[in-house]
Amino acid sequence: MNPQDIMQKMQTIASDMQNKVGDAIRQSPAKDLEKNIRGLMTQGFQKLDLVTREEFDLQTQVLARTRAKLEELESKITALENKK
């Protein structure tokens, strides 16, 4: 056998092995197990009182504006108290 034939044979064997491993993974119960675990985790998270990142960021912005307004009002009250 010449080197090209050997390389071709090795590539064929590697390709066959890759296809067989891929088929085995697709048909394995591990895929079903992963799907079931994801479903259980989703149900568990839904029972918790969680918010999305978008909701959290929005509330952070609201809190920052409220804090700024509060500081503004506190300084106005202090200024009014100092006038007396």
N, C-alpha and C positions, 0 to 999 in steps of 0.2 A: 504494500500500500504506500502511496506517495503521501507527502505531508498535506496536500490539499484534500485528499480523500479522508484522512484522519480528522482534519479540522471540520470538514463537512459532517462527518459522522458524529463528532463531539457536539456540534451545533444542533444537530437533529436530536440527539439524546437530551441535551439541555432544554430544548424547546418542548419536547415531549414531557419531561419532568415538570417544567413550569406549567404546562397545560393541565397535567394531572393534579398537581398541588392546588392550582386555582379551582379546578372542579371539586376537589375534596373540601376546600374551604367553603365554597358556595353551597355545598350539600351538607355541611356539618351542622350539628345542633348548636354550635357556637353562635351562629348568626341568629337563630331563634332565641337563644339565651340573651344575647345582646339586646334584641328587640324587647324582650320581656322585662329586662332590667331597666331599660329606658322608660317603658310604660310605668313601672312601679315608681321610678324616681319622679316622673312627671306627676303622678298622682300624689306622691308625698309632698312635692313642692306646691301643688295646688292647695293642699290643706294648710300650708303655712301662710302666714300673713306677710307675703313678700310683695315688693313693688318692682317694676321694670326699671332699667337704668334711665330710660327717658323720663319716667315719672320722678325718679330721684333727682335728676338734673334740673327738672322744672321746679320742684319744690326747693331745691338749693337756691335757685335764682329768686324765687318768691321770698325766701327767708333773707337773702342778702338785701333785697329792696326794703323789706320790712325793718331790718336792722338799721339801715341807713336812715329811714324815716324816723324811727325811734330816737336815734342819736340826734337828728335835727330837732325833733320836738323837745328832747331833754335840754339841748343848748338854748332853745327859745325860752323854756321855763326858767332856766338858770338866769338868763338875761333879764327876764321880767322880775324875778325875785330880787336881783341886785339893784333894780331901779327903785325899789321901795325904800 
